[in-house]
């Protein structure tokens, strides 16, 4: 299911959380359930058209990098339509709209320019090539079954948008309480810091890419392949690209953009805790534990993804 996700966690993700959030199991509030169900239909439609069918026809998993952030925008829209207190609903949905919208627009433009806006890719992204190699290499699975695994990998992100990634947003958006707790406020402020941090890291990365391209151009047409590769293999945050005025965040962290992304989701979880307790206040202890566990799993899943699964680990192996 991921890089280091345990079998008991598979059970939670594929059976327990769908039963709780989509089927309204364990006495979940019906209005909250309706928000999750409406979003699930929207995510299914989006991923079928943008991700699963293109993947089936082309064999490229890159399409999930288009569909997943678009799914976050759908979560924001569902949040705006939730039945909770208007101010909390507006704040948390706008946070998600900015978060997902930035990535959705950036991905559409980036991949569009690379393919002349045909979105027909010549090759998969490096991290998905790494996943395919690991499938038939270290995992010793049949190459003929890779297309099934690719469908499962991408649809899993659709399910994440239905369940654990939507959970901290919908719990807050559907909460009718007109009182803002200090924990909610702390989570919102933390999100603001994390959002700026992640964007700053991405801006510094784009500056680095531009400088590398400029260095390659300076070599001229007479440069050898080894000279060009030596420039292209330079690492952001290491000499000569460790100027603290340009690359401050990258001189302290190998992957500050991933840290900022994880911190955004951690802040969603923090601000959602009071709402989770609100919805489970008059319910069974089972529902309370599972709602809190769904929030914990939001951070858990992202950590695995960003550190081991499709984030840092594949990049470090390039």
Secondary structure as UniProt FT lines:
FT   HELIX           7..11
FT   HELIX           12..16
FT   HELIX           17..21
FT   HELIX           25..27
FT   HELIX           30..47
FT   HELIX           48..52
FT   HELIX           53..58
FT   HELIX           61..63
FT   HELIX           64..80
FT   HELIX           86..114
FT   TURN            115..117
FT   HELIX           126..136
FT   TURN            137..139
FT   HELIX           143..145
FT   HELIX           146..162
FT   HELIX           164..173
FT   HELIX           182..219
FT   TURN            221..222
FT   HELIX           225..232
FT   TURN            236..237
FT   TURN            239..240
FT   HELIX           244..247
FT   HELIX           249..251
FT   HELIX           256..279
FT   TURN            280..282
FT   HELIX           285..304
FT   HELIX           305..309
FT   HELIX           312..316
//
